[in-house]
């Protein structure tokens, strides 16, 4: 058998796969001013967000740390960011206990605030709705003057009324009472509430106030 002829009994060896031709790498574009500013501003954006986030949350964290520290720890190291002697919830118990039990009676304060708020809102709504309806829908002499007279109350600082109100409520025996606080808050909120309600009532069509005709068949 000649060298040029192949033996049919011998299997041909597989040829190794040819490597794919490499594509020429694209040259990187040169750094321009726009690319540099975009990258720098992208980093500065997250640094600024992190700074303001820490500045916003840190007071709340410090407030919580103060609430779980004892008085002795606060006197020794008021600027510590972590209780050196461990956390204590004794301050919460002292605040929530009643005065008779040696606490500060904070729950009583919450109850009084809730009562005053609810009562002030109810009285303000009743008075304001009636007053706004009269100013916006009824025709009477001096209606515009009365409307702007409500807003004239806010031309004077509220602190000017502190001493006169204190003297007045002392003389009528309402100093330190919840009813007196309801009167004060109501008198401060009613003028602006009447102004807003009257403006809204004027924009409502008059047809909305009319009673629809009855559709029941006549007997």
C-alpha positions as CSV (number, residue, x, y, z in Angstrom):
1,X,0.0,0.0,0.0
2,X,1.4,3.4,-0.9
3,X,1.8,6.2,1.4
4,X,-0.8,8.2,-0.5
5,X,-3.5,5.7,0.0
6,X,-5.3,5.4,3.3
7,X,-6.1,2.2,5.1
8,X,-10.0,1.9,5.2
9,X,-9.8,0.0,8.5
10,X,-8.2,2.9,10.3
11,X,-10.6,5.6,11.3
12,X,-9.7,9.1,10.4
13,X,-8.9,11.4,13.3
14,X,-11.3,14.3,13.7
15,X,-9.8,17.6,13.0
16,X,-9.9,20.1,15.8
17,X,-12.5,22.8,15.4
18,X,-11.2,26.0,14.0
19,X,-11.3,29.0,16.3
20,X,-13.7,31.7,15.3
21,X,-11.9,34.8,14.2
22,X,-11.6,37.4,16.8
23,X,-13.3,40.6,16.1
24,X,-11.2,43.6,16.4
25,X,-11.8,45.4,19.7
26,X,-13.4,48.7,19.4
27,X,-11.3,51.6,20.8
28,X,-12.7,53.1,23.9
29,X,-14.1,56.6,23.4
30,X,-12.0,59.3,25.0
31,X,-13.3,60.7,28.3
32,X,-15.3,63.8,27.5
33,X,-16.5,66.5,29.9
34,X,-20.1,65.1,29.7
35,X,-19.0,61.6,30.7
36,X,-16.9,62.9,33.6
37,X,-19.6,65.1,34.9
38,X,-22.2,62.3,34.7
39,X,-20.0,59.9,36.6
40,X,-19.1,62.5,39.3
41,X,-22.7,63.7,39.7
42,X,-23.9,60.1,39.9
43,X,-21.6,59.5,42.9
44,X,-22.4,62.8,44.5
45,X,-26.1,62.2,44.2
46,X,-25.9,59.1,46.4
47,X,-23.6,60.8,48.8
48,X,-26.0,63.7,49.2
49,X,-29.0,61.3,49.6
50,X,-27.1,59.4,52.3
51,X,-26.1,62.6,54.1
52,X,-29.6,64.0,54.2
53,X,-31.0,60.6,55.2
54,X,-28.6,60.4,58.2
55,X,-29.3,64.0,59.1
56,X,-33.0,63.3,59.1
57,X,-33.0,60.0,61.0
58,X,-30.3,60.8,63.5
59,X,-32.5,63.0,65.7
60,X,-35.1,60.3,65.9
61,X,-32.4,57.7,66.8
62,X,-31.0,60.0,69.5
63,X,-34.5,60.7,70.9
64,X,-35.1,56.9,71.2
65,X,-31.7,56.5,72.9
66,X,-32.5,59.2,75.4
67,X,-35.8,57.6,76.2
68,X,-34.2,54.2,77.1
69,X,-31.4,55.6,79.2
70,X,-31.4,56.3,82.9
71,X,-31.0,59.7,84.4
72,X,-27.6,58.7,85.8
73,X,-26.3,57.8,82.4
74,X,-27.6,61.1,80.9
75,X,-25.8,63.0,83.7
76,X,-22.5,61.2,83.2
77,X,-22.4,61.1,79.4
78,X,-25.3,63.0,77.7
79,X,-23.7,62.6,74.2
80,X,-23.3,58.8,74.2
81,X,-24.9,57.3,71.1
82,X,-25.6,53.9,72.9
83,X,-26.6,53.3,76.5
84,X,-23.3,52.4,78.4
85,X,-25.2,50.5,81.1
86,X,-27.8,48.9,78.9
87,X,-31.3,49.9,77.9
88,X,-34.0,50.5,80.4
89,X,-37.8,51.0,79.9
90,X,-38.3,52.4,83.4
91,X,-38.9,55.9,82.1
92,X,-41.9,54.7,80.0
93,X,-43.5,53.1,83.1
94,X,-43.0,56.3,85.1
95,X,-44.5,58.5,82.4
96,X,-47.6,56.2,81.9
97,X,-48.3,55.7,85.6
98,X,-50.9,58.0,87.2
99,X,-49.9,60.7,89.6
100,X,-51.4,58.9,92.5
101,X,-49.1,55.9,91.8
102,X,-46.0,58.2,91.6
103,X,-46.0,58.7,87.9
104,X,-46.5,61.6,85.6
105,X,-50.0,60.7,84.3
106,X,-49.3,61.0,80.6
107,X,-52.4,58.9,79.8
108,X,-54.5,61.6,81.4
109,X,-53.0,64.2,79.2
110,X,-53.7,62.1,76.1
111,X,-57.3,61.6,77.2
112,X,-57.7,65.4,77.7
113,X,-56.2,66.2,74.4
114,X,-58.5,63.7,72.6
115,X,-61.6,65.1,74.3
116,X,-60.6,68.7,73.5
117,X,-59.8,67.9,69.9
118,X,-63.0,66.0,69.2
119,X,-65.2,68.6,71.0
120,X,-63.5,71.5,69.2
121,X,-63.9,69.9,65.8
122,X,-67.6,69.2,66.4
123,X,-68.4,72.7,67.7
124,X,-66.4,74.3,64.9
125,X,-68.2,72.3,62.2
126,X,-71.6,73.1,63.5
127,X,-71.0,76.8,63.8
128,X,-69.0,77.1,60.6
129,X,-71.5,75.3,58.4
130,X,-74.4,77.5,59.6
131,X,-72.3,80.7,59.3
132,X,-71.0,79.8,55.9
133,X,-74.5,79.0,54.6
134,X,-75.8,82.3,55.9
135,X,-72.9,84.3,54.3
136,X,-72.9,82.6,51.0
137,X,-76.7,82.0,50.4
138,X,-78.7,84.6,52.3
139,X,-79.0,88.2,51.3
140,X,-78.7,90.7,54.2
141,X,-77.2,94.1,54.8
142,X,-73.4,94.0,55.5
143,X,-72.9,90.4,54.3
144,X,-69.5,91.2,52.7
145,X,-68.4,93.2,55.6
146,X,-69.2,90.4,58.0
147,X,-67.4,87.9,55.8
148,X,-64.2,89.9,55.8
149,X,-64.6,90.7,59.5
150,X,-64.0,87.1,60.3
151,X,-60.6,87.2,58.6
152,X,-59.7,90.5,60.3
153,X,-59.2,88.5,63.5
154,X,-56.0,87.0,62.0
155,X,-54.5,90.5,61.6
156,X,-53.5,90.5,65.2
157,X,-51.0,88.0,66.7
158,X,-52.6,85.3,68.8
159,X,-50.1,86.1,71.6
160,X,-51.9,89.4,72.2
161,X,-54.9,87.5,73.4
162,X,-53.0,85.4,75.9
163,X,-53.2,87.8,78.9
164,X,-56.8,89.0,78.2
165,X,-58.0,85.5,77.9
166,X,-56.2,84.4,81.0
167,X,-57.7,87.2,83.0
168,X,-61.2,86.7,81.5
169,X,-61.3,82.9,82.1
170,X,-59.9,83.5,85.7
171,X,-62.8,85.8,86.5
172,X,-65.5,83.6,85.1
173,X,-64.0,80.5,86.7
174,X,-63.0,78.6,83.6
175,X,-59.2,78.7,84.1
176,X,-57.7,75.2,83.9
177,X,-61.0,73.6,82.6
178,X,-61.4,71.6,79.5
179,X,-64.5,73.6,78.5
180,X,-62.4,76.8,78.5
181,X,-59.8,75.3,76.2
182,X,-62.6,74.2,73.8
183,X,-63.9,77.7,73.7
184,X,-60.4,79.1,73.0
185,X,-59.6,76.6,70.2
186,X,-63.1,77.0,68.6
187,X,-62.9,80.8,68.6
188,X,-59.5,80.6,66.8
189,X,-60.6,78.1,64.2
190,X,-64.2,79.2,63.4
191,X,-63.3,82.4,61.4
192,X,-61.0,80.7,58.8
193,X,-63.4,77.7,58.7
194,X,-66.3,79.9,57.8
195,X,-64.3,81.6,55.1
196,X,-63.3,78.3,53.5
197,X,-66.8,76.9,53.8
198,X,-68.4,80.0,52.4
199,X,-66.1,80.0,49.4
200,X,-66.8,76.4,48.7
201,X,-70.6,76.9,49.1
202,X,-70.6,79.7,46.5
203,X,-69.0,77.4,43.9
204,X,-71.7,74.8,44.3
205,X,-74.6,75.2,41.9
206,X,-77.9,76.2,43.4
207,X,-79.6,73.3,41.7
208,X,-77.7,71.0,44.1
209,X,-79.6,72.5,47.0
210,X,-83.0,72.1,45.5
211,X,-85.1,69.1,46.5
212,X,-85.7,66.8,43.6
213,X,-89.4,66.4,42.6
214,X,-91.2,63.4,44.1
215,X,-91.6,60.5,41.7
216,X,-94.3,58.7,43.7
217,X,-97.6,58.4,41.9
218,X,-100.4,60.6,43.1
219,X,-103.0,58.8,45.1
